[in-house]
Every structure is written in C-alpha cells, then in structure tokens.
Amino acid sequence: MAEDIKLTEQDYVRFSDGKGSPAVHLKQSTSSRNTVSPLSNTMKDPDHSLELDRILLPNENSKGERLCHGALKMLSRGKGASIFDAVNLKEADFGAVDKELLTAKDKEGFTLLHHASRCNKVDEVIWLLDKGVEIDALGNYGLTALNIAVRNNSTEVVKILLQKGADPSIPDEENETPLLFAARRGYNEIAALLLKDSRTEVNRPNSAEFTPFHGASGGGDRSLCEMLLKHGADLFAKTGNLSTALHFVAFNANTGVCELLISTAKNKCPSLKDFLDAKDVEDNTALHICCRKGCSGVAALLLRYGADYEAITGVNFSTPLHLTAMYGHEEITKLLISCGADIFRKDGHLQTPLHRAAIFNQVNIVKILLDNRADKEDKDMMDMTPFLGAVVHGSRETAELLLKQGTDIMAVDSEHNSCLHLGVKHKRVEIVKMLLVTEGIENLMKLRNNELQTFVHVAASVKQKEILDIVLRDDFWLRQRDKNERIPLHVAAENGSLECVESLLSCQALFIYGNDRDKDGRSPLHLAAYNKHLETCAVLMSKGSDVTARDNQQSTPLHLAVEVGSLETVRLLLTPMLPNTLEVKDKDQNTPLHVAGMHNRVEILKFLMDQGADVAARNSKNMTCLDEAIEWNSVEVAETLVRHKRWKEVLCNTPVDQIKPMEKLIEKLPGIAEIVLDQCISYSDLPTNHPDFTVSFNFLPLDPADDTSGHHYFFGPACMAKYRRESLLDHCVTQTLLNWKWLVLGKYVNYFNFAVFIIFLVVFSVFIVQQRDKVNFSSGNAITEAGEDSKSLPGVIFAFLVVSLLKEIFQIFWQRLEYFKDYINFVDLSMYMSTLIFILPYLANQELYGDVRVQWTFGTLALLLCYTNWCLSLRRVTSLSLYITMYIEVLLTFAKVILIFAVLLLGFTLVFFVLLKEEDNFSSVWFSMVKVFVMMLGEVDYTDMLSDNVVNSAKVPGTSILYVPFPELSYVLFVVFVLSVSVVLMNLLVGLAVGDIDSIQKTATLRNLIDQALLVDSIRKRYPTWILRLTYKDYLDFKLNQNTTIKRFVLSGTGLSNDDFLDIISKNDSSQNEAEADLDEYDQHIIKRQEEQIKTLQATVDAQSKLLIAIAKKLGINE
C-alpha cells in the first residue's frame, strides 16, 4: 500500500518556522488556494470540523488502528492541516499511527523524515525515528535524510541524525557525500560534526574526482581547510581534469587559503615548485588562472614562492603575460614584467603579449609593454604587426597610440594587405577614416595586395559605399586594375554591391568603363549575371552595359545567367529582345538553350523555348539540346523539351549523323519516348460520342518521311524491339502504326504468298510421294518411265521456284548485307535450291548427277525445309506464335547443351565401340555414336545388349568370339552411362526446357510484340522505295463513331478495327477530359472520410470522459 501513496513536497510540509507554511486548512469555497486559515480556526469552525473529523476518523473496519487514507487525499489537495498536527491528534485520540503514512513518499521519493530534516525540525525527526522510520531511506537521486539536512544547513538535525546512527558515508547518485557538500558550501559546523564520525571518509571523491578539500579550497574558508587537513585531507589530490586545490584557490582569489596551501605543501612536498607549477588537463597552472581572472594577491604570492612565470598552456602556448595582456590586468602585468617575464615571447600564433593587448584594445597594457621596449613591429604567423591586429579588430585607440609611437604604417600581412586593405575588408570605417587623414596617405593608398587590388577594390567587394564616396573625388583609384585586369566596378558587380555600383557609375569619368573587360574578357554585366545579382544587372543595363558582349569564351551575359540558373536574370537580359540574342553561340557553338540543357536548368529551358529559341541549333559536336540531354541522361531536360508545345520541332529535325532523336530516346530514355508517343495522339474538340469525333495519330517520330532511302535505317517499332521496350511497343500509337503498315504492305500480300506456298507445298508433297513409289534404289535403272503427272507437276514446281528465286535475288539486291542477317532467308534459299536440284532431272528427263541417291537426298532435305518453313511462317499468326517461339528456344538450348557435352558423348561412343564391337549396333564408330544418342533418350536395350549375351555367353555365329568380351567392365561403364547421361544429362535438358518455356511465358507479351514489330519491319524492308513512298502516311485520322461494317471487313486482321483497340483510344481521351473531375471527386471522398473519422474520435472521447467521471465518483473525488 505504501508504494501506491504518492504525495508532493507541498502536501507534506506545513511547518511554522518560516521554511514552510504554518499548519493551515484551506478555505475551499470562497477564496483561492493562497487563502489559508490556521488549524485552531479550522478546529473552531463547525463547517470545517466535520471535514476534519472525516479525515481523522479511521475506516469502519480498521478498529481504530489505522489512519483514514482520506487524509492523504485531502492533504494532497492542500485541504487539510499539517500532517504532523493530524498525526498528533490521531495519536492522542486513538493511541495509534498509520505506518503507511509515515513511510509514504512524494513524487521525489522523499518521506516525512526527509522533509523534517530539510526544515530542521528536531522534535519531529526524533518522533519519526522513535516510530521506527528508516533513518537511511533513499529518496530520488540517492539522497538520505542526512544528505537533505546537510544541503539545507540543518545543523541540529544533522547532529540528531548522526547520534541516531545515520551513515555519513552514503553518497548520492553522483557519488557526493554529505562532507563534500558541506565543504563546498562552507558549512563549518556541519563539517565538524561529520568529521567526528569515524565512518566519514575525508578524501572520498565524487564522480568527477572532486574531494571535500577541493570544495573547501574553492570556497575560501581557511578554518575549514585547516580542519580538513587536520583530519588527513589529501593536499595533492587532483580532480578528473587534473586540477589541484591550488587551481581552485587561484580561480576564487583566496589569498589566505593560498598561503595555507603553500605553507602546508612546503612541509609535505619534496619540491614546492612542482606543487606550484602543477598543470590541469589544459596545461593551465594556478598562475595562468590568476592572470586570466585578475587575482593579483594570489599571483603575487605564487610568484614570491617561485611559480614559473614562463609556463605555457597546451592549447595555444600562452604565457601568463599573454593572458594578462589579453584581459587587461595592469597590476599583474607589471608584477610579471618586474619578475623578468619575457615580453617578446610568442604563443602558438606567433603573437607577442603586445599583439594580444593591441587586438583586445587594452591601451594601458600596450603603454606598459611599450614602456618596457616591446617590439611594435613584431609579426605573427600571418605577418600581422600589433598595429595591423588593432586595425583588423577595430581597436582604434590602440591603433592611434601605436601610430603616435611611430609604428610602420606601411606594414603588410602575408597576403600583402596594408592597414587600409584590412580596415576596409573588416569594415572598420572609423579606423579607415582616421587612416585616410594620416600624413603620407598617398603612398599607403598605392599599396596592392597579392591580387594586385587596391583598397578601393576591397571596398567595392565588401560593399563599403561610404569609403568609395570618399575617394570618388579622384578617379585615379577607380581605374586601377588587379591581377585579373578588373577595375573596382568589376569587383562591385561580382559581389552584387548595388550601392557601390551606383556610386561608381555616378562618377562621370568612370561611366565610360561600364563595358570594360577583365582578363577573361568579361564585363561587369557578365560578372553580375554569373553571380545572380539581378538588381546590379538592371543598374548596369540602365547605364548602357552591352547585353550582347562576349567574353573570351564568346559567352554573353545570357549564357552565364542560364548556366547558374537565374531565371529572373535571364528575363531581365532578354528584355531588350535583340533579334539575335537567343541565337548567339559561344566558343563551343552552344546557344543559351544548349547551356540550359547541359546544366539542367528546366525552368529557364522552358522560358527560352517560349521566347522562340532555335531548338534545332547544333553545337560544335553537331548536337542539339535534346541530343545533349540524351547523351547525359538528363531526364528532366528531355521531358521539358518533348512536353513543350514546340515538341515537333525538337523531334523532327534531320540530324547530321542520320540517327533520329526518337531512336536515341528509345535506346537511352524510354520513359521520355513514351511521353513523345502520348504527344502523338490528338483529339478533336467534339464530344466523344459525336459522329465526327476524330482521333489523330502522328507517325513522324516513329516513321520519318525522309528515312526510306537514307543510309541509316530507322523504323521506330523495330528499334523498340531491338531494345526490348515493351511499354513502347504496346503503346496505341506504335500499335496503330504497325497495324497500318500491315494493312497496306503485308496483309493481302502475306495472305497471297501463304496461299501460293500452301499450293506449292501440296503439289511438291504429292509429287515426291508418287515418285518415291516408282523408284527402286537397288535397281540399276533407278528412274522408271514418267507418266503425265511426271511432266506437268515438275513444270508447276519449277515455275514457282523461278518466281521465288527471282524474288530472293531482288531482295538481296535491295537489302544487300541486311538480307543475310535474317536466318529465315537462309531457310528460304536452302529450300528453293534443294527443290530445284531435285526437280531438274525430271525436267530434263534424264539422270544429271550420276547417282540417283544425290537427287533424292536433296529432295528429302527440300521436303523437310518446306514443312519447316511452313511451320515458321505460322509465327505470323498471333495465337500460334508463342508456341513456335517456345519450340525454337528449347531447340537452341538443346543444341547448346549437346555441344557442351559432345566430348562426354564422344567418349562413351568410343568406349562402347571398344567393349561391344562384335554387336551390330556398335560395329563401327558411327553406329556406336547413333546408338549412344538413342540410349541417351532412354532406349537402353539392356537385355539384348548385355544381359542375354553375358548370361548365355553368346558368341558371334561361326566363331568363338564373345559378344561381350569384358562383362564386368561393360556392366560398370553401362551403369556410369545410365547415371551420367540418361539420368543427369536428360534431366538437365528437361529442366532447361522447362525454364525456357517458363521464361517465354513470362515474357510472352513482349515476345509477341517484338515478333509483330520485326515482321512488319521485315516486310517493309522488302519493298522498293517508290512503293514505300506511295503508301507512306505521316498522319492517320480515325473517326471512332463511323467504324462501319464494310470498314471492319477491310480492316479485319489488322487490329485497327478491334473494339478493344478503339476502347483504349476512347479511354485515353476520357482520362484526359475527366482528370479534373476525378480529382475533385477524390478530394470530396477524402474530406468525407476525414469528417467520419472526426465524428468517431469525438464519440470515443465522450465515452472516455463518461468513464473517467464514473471512476472519480466511485473513488470519492469531487474535483
């Protein structure tokens, strides 16, 4: 139960000694929480006495042994008397105290004992301890009652707690003991009490290795330090950062304690100097700390006993004199100098104490150092003299003092900046004005830094108009050039200093330099445009700067503004709209449009195209802006170009290398190519259900008009098939083009050719079957007398062959090497030549080859090739092409695997020839090879080949030679063959075949699209140019609502009349027209869902509120 009772500190403490409120009872009904009344008044008030009775009376079932827990609830709301008063009354009435109340903790984990100890309530502490409260109970942060008493300087309670056995060695969470806290705060009396306890550890450090003696030394109480030393405090203990007690004394300027430490160390330490010069983690000695803090008394004491006044810190090698000079401690500075400190000593930055004093404008220190002959011309690591340092940091008084002392005003730093350069650079206007009226300023103004810049250049770069106005009276300084041949106007323009530019151009003598060029040939306008300074550009243009000026790279300001991507600057530079501004080319022949594309400046690119920039302009690499975007895979630039209203100009220009932009997009940026195809569809403004509603297809990007006779052939779908672009091949524009080409070039011709070929195949098949019945290959006269069909059918076949061969010859002449890249053409030629060889003897009616077997060999091959060609021609039928493709892929895979394992099969061929040569199937190497291939497929013939011959010891008839002379070896190798070839190899082939079929099925759509594209492309290549020109169409219009029955019949088989295809087109149009409506509907749906969620959430909150109210009523909580 005690763990469930949590009270705050305010709930516990209402004591009458000023540390808490007197015992009170809050008036609930008529005043705020700050209105209280004493307990005596509460007891006399009949309205409140009932509430107090309710608090003090025990529960009905407690039999008077426990305090009502309602007291805790009331006290937690500040509505009752002091807990101690309530407890005393309870004890007086019932003679019992609720143990849970005495051990209850507030939100900080503190019990009544902690709070009584904090308020130094001795009687209450004694009473609680007598009631058995744990004296060393831990609150939050590991604090015991003793810790709390020490922290609140409750001396009497500390004494009682120690007497009652409180452990003074128990630390808090940070390992800090009560003695450490008392020493740190200077509680001498408490420290004395703690030290009397034998359990107190005088040298116990906290988590930071900080001991009680460190705390006492820092507090500056000598008597406390003496007390700790008397009880064995370690004088030489160091904290975690290596600080000693002497460091803390120096930090707090405790001279008396310092003297105590030194005198004690003199007696205990073998070397007093080691004690005085001890360094912390930053290599600071106690003297360094004194010099930093200005503790002159401690510093004098340390120096008197021999502290090292030349010791240096580990960070920047500062000596004590550097620190006093920096912080302006005159007394210590004089003391150090009188002790012999080196005023010429340099720190890590090679700065002397005079540098430090000058930088921080410590004028008196500067005087002291100069009086002691400090070198006012000494230089630091940046070649800065004290005077230059004072100028840089704006220490005007110090600078004036040094000038009066004769410092060199012509001194320069490592970058050859003079005091005037540095003052202007760091915007020390007052110092610059002071320098400009100094005697001999003319020579100072002529000084230049390493960039050959005068102070006027610097003023222009840091936007110091006030300084420029001072020197405008002499235009000599305004015409000086730096190492880049820039005048101050260039510098001001480069840095966008509008006021400086206006100030410089207001000088009449400088007005003529508005178009002056620097080393790179750039004018101020070039520099302002390159650095995106719009207002500066406007001022320069208003003063006559030439917007068409070119630098050494022949770039105009417009080129540079485009390069850095400043659209507003580009707009400004194009305001004059000179005729050739947009078409000016730089050294590499790049127009601003090229530059925008190369640097991915999309917004500027769009703006330039809106302004009429030439999208067909070519640079020195013969590349347009689109070519550059494709070359560097700049998707955003390419998309901007093809989405612009001038996209046709971008795509339809003729490249020098004959490679069309669309071909490059298909290869490298197919996503952009798809956008182009989307652009190729246009719709009429009529409603979609109107009879004249028209969809137009632009075929120019995919089928250029001038590409029918060029040396570089381009047909968009063929290119898509080459790079396997499924989404592009399946696009409705591509499909429409393929279907149109198939209609005008392939449909009827293909049907006619197929029909003629079927007739030829039937005639040839009938003829060769008939002739085979008449031929006896064992007879010397192999060919019998021919009948009528033997004369007529060969003529028909020969006529077909002549026409077909002429067609192939024409294709070879027309396509040249391209003809031989298609394996179908080899099949055709082989078929025609084999058939011709077979049919010629019948035409000549005599034997032409000397052996009839030659003729029939070619006839057999011709018949096989005819049916093979017929099978391959079925690939043009969409529903069958997939299966034929599967067959071809599996066949190729089989051939590859067999070629790989041919060595193994050859080995088994020779093995079985050696072992079983007496058997007919292995009587020769060729027979053995055929048998091995048959066995590989599963026809092992184990019984006839091995089992019967071995069991019966079969011999070759008429001889004593066994069919199986090595039975054991034959059995072993037979088993090896079955496992390695019949099982492993065949399963491998089956697995590869299944894998090929699976991959083909997964890519079936792509393969069908590729086959479709290649078919149309192959048909297209076979036609002469004049036919292609005659059938060419760059645009095709469809009136979707006028697709009549006759038109459907004419277009059947092309895909141009399919309902699905027309539906796709309609959906494309409707998706564009209804996009905004869909978006509005979606937004309304989202809003409706949000409203429903809000209602649900509100209902949940209401239900939870009702539940909480019910729980509060159940627990008796009224507020």
C-alpha angles and dihedrals in degrees: 000000000000091000091058094055110087120173130174125236091256089056091058107038121070102135126157102227097089097263091088136015118282117259101288145163117219119233103234105188109041110031146032127271089269092064109091138168129205120259091248090059090047092054091051094048108092092202092058099035091075091055091048090048088052089052097047100039115094125239116277093250097041095082090219096298102109135048115246111260088220085079090065092050093049093046090049087061094046092247101123146058126274113300090233092053090047092047092048092051091047092050091048092052102038105016091230138099126205106244092204090060092053093050098038117121133215125225090281092053094251123143130205088271092059092051094044089051092050092053093045092240101163098178093050091048091051091046092050093047090049088054089059100257110164107257097206098041111149123232127188116315089024095283120159125197088262091055090051093048092051093047090053094043091241095163098174093050090048089054092049093046092051090048090051091053105265110168111240092191095068107108129201125245091286090053092250115150125209090252092056092052093046091049093048092051096040097244095160098174093050091045089053091051092049093047091055089062110088091215092064114107107212095194100040108132129207126236091288091052088251111153130201089253090057089053093048091048091051091047092057099227106142095189091054091049091050090050092052092046089051089055093051105272113174108246092192100047116132131208125231091275091048095254116152129206088263090061090055091047091052092048092053096038095236104165096175094051090044090056090049092051093048094047091048092046090050089062097040105032122073090211118035091186092061088054093049094045097045111138131214126220091286091049092251117151123205088259091057089054092049091051092049094048097037097240098160096172094055091041091054090049093050092048091048090058093047108267113173107260091186096055114130132212120241097235105055103355094249119172122211089260091056089055096048090048091050095048096037101240100161099181094052090043091056090044092053093047091049089053090055103262112172109250090190094056113124129214130214091291090049089249122147123215086262090060090053094048092047094048093052093041095242095162097176092050089050089053092049092050094046090049086056090053100257113178106255091190097054114127133217128215091288091049090251118153119210087258093055090046090053090051093049093050095042095247095155098168091051092047092052091048092051091048090052089050089057102256116171107267090190093062116128134195129235091284090049093250113156125214088265092053091048095045091052093043093053093040096242093159097170092051091047090052089049091050093048091061093046118114113263094025092143093072091043092053090054094060117110130198127228089282088055088243123150121218087263090063089052092047090053091050095051095042097248100161092163091062093045090053089056094056098038089095089073112048090189090088092047093059097051117117131216126216090284089054091249124148120210089267089064091051094048092049092048092052095043095240098163096180092048092050091050091046093050094045090049087069105093093209091055096045091087090059093064091107096036116141131226128212091287092049093252124144124212087263090057091054095045092049092047091053095046096244100155100176092046090053090051092052093048092049091049088054093054105269111165112244091195095053113128130214127213089285088052089245119148123214085261091061091053095045090052091047094056092042102242105153094179091053090049091052090050094049091050093051093097088049096204111194097251102031095106094044100049110123129210128221091289091047091251117152120209086263090059091049092050091052095045092052096041095243096160100172092048090047091055092046093051091050089050088054091055103260114176106258091187095057113125130210129214089286091056090246129137124214090267091050090054091049091051092046092055096035091242099168097178093052094046091048091050091052097049095043093053119103088246093058093123091061089050095053105031102058117113112246122218093234090049090237106132120226089236091057091054091048092051091051101042109013109030091162090061090045088057090053088053090053090051088053090053091069118080131175133209119245092245122106114273093247094051114115091234096046104135135197115200126202122202110209098177097099091051100034111026115203094225095050100080094090105021122121089239109061120211128179113163100219091047090052090049090051090050092056094035096238101171098177091051094047090049093049114117092237092055092044091049091051092048092047092048093049090047090051097051100032111021116020104075096025090051093048090049093048091047092051092048091048091051089052090049091048093051093046093047093046092050091046097049092046092051093048092049090062090055097049124088109189092193091058123088091225097057100175119061125205112294122238127212093282089054090064102039102043096051088054092054091047092047092051090053090049093051093051092045094048091049088052091051092047090051091050091050090051092047102040098031110182092001088069093065094051092075114076091204088070090057090051090051094049093046091049094049095045094046091049091048092051090051096046100045096080089055091051092048091040091223141084109272104175103047092237124060090211090070091057094048092045090060090041091055092048090047091053091050092047091049093057091041090054090048090052092049091049089061088071086083088068105086096212092054103035094085094059094046089050089052091052093050093047092050091047092052091048091051091051092050093050094046090051090052094049095036090106091058092047091048089052093054089045092058093041094055091043089056096044100039105025091131091065117086094235091057101033092116136022091251093050089047092052093052091047091050091054090049090049090050089060091054107270095119098156091201097169099052094037102046119349101059094038094050098041093046094037087231117200135198107269113264093013140075092234115122120228089224108033093171105041099165094048091043092054092049095048091043090057090047090052093050092050099042100037112017093041110024101031096042092047088049090053092047091049092049091048091051090048092051092049091048093050091047091051091050091052096034094120092050093046092050090050092048092048090049093051094045091048093054090043093051091049090048092052092055095062124086120246097256092057092048091051091048093053096037120123124180093186131032123193124202125195098201096193095053100059096135127191092256091051090049090054093049092047096042113129093022100083092233093109100040114127091224091054093049091046090055091054091048091049091051089055095044092048089057096044095045100040094104093046091051090050092051091049091050092051091050090050091051092049091049092051091049091052090051091050091050091051091050091048092049091051090051092050091049092051092049091049091053090048093051091049090052092050091049091052090049091052094046095247109152099180 
